[in-house]
Amino acid sequence: MSSLIFRGNKKRWRFVLCGSSARRLRRSGANLLPGRSFLHHLYPLVLAEQPAPHPTPPHAESPLAFPPGAASAAALFPSWDLEDRLAFGALPGIVTAKARDRVDLLQSFASAYLEEEIRREALVRDWGAFLRFLQLAARESGGITNYAAISRETGLSLPTVKSHYQLLEDMFIGFSVPAFSGSPRKNLLSTPRFFFFDLGIRNAAADLTPGRATVQAQAGSLFEQWVGIELWKRLQYRGQGSLHHLRTADGAEVDYVIELGGQLVPVEVKWTERPSPQDARHVRTFLREHPARAPRGWVICRCPRPMQLDEGIVALPWFCL
């Protein structure tokens, strides 16, 4: 969601124009009054706005910790445990809805909003193929984008598949995390990872019933996506820094690399309550490869408290992120 706020006479008028699609604004040739307008993006709730049911405050050295007082809106939203976040996402309307209504609301959003909004916004020739693409893109969310595989599954050409992914980004339904290119390794993969903007919407769009059963079937993947979405939203609100991933052709990977203020922070995500130094091996390698720019790294997991795994590497509970 984005909004444009136009300010005229501060004592008399203030106009707020809200919309979900940059495509319509570009196509209509709207005059956005450069110098007199401000563009803001609103995202699903971040952890500081809907804290976990734990008394532990965010860790002072977490990768993108919010400043003191950032959680002033937290009292407006009920606390959720991790499984609820992975199942139902973080849209304010879903978080505040009654538990019995959440699945229907998410499924209605996926059908009534995603499909109909895209139908209005885009000239899609084969609507059935596009719906198959949308479901596959949701199921593959968080992974390395395999354009060729989705092209085969949907019967769409490779350029059409790529244009459909761009459409989802243009309409703020998803975002790409590019591959990290600053590594000395020679066999790096360059394909981006694509994420839906919210896990609840992702589950519904993938034709999976949002709930605990869906989480249990793919807990590790959903948890990794949740961390990536949370980091991405925080970087967007900061207005600086970037998020990357690193993977090599032989399978070595770092789930996320945060680039901020000239420093690099490698982040590994593990669905474990008892992290070990073995879980930090790829982070350790990254720190050795970038001694000047990467002084520390993180393993985000379900441990009950921060744990030192190695020199410069801390395992951080998800609720301390």
Summary of the structure (lengths in Angstrom):
residues: 321
radius of gyration: 20.3
end to end distance: 23.8
largest distance: 62.3
contacts: 969
relative contact order: 0.12
helix: 40%
strand: 20%
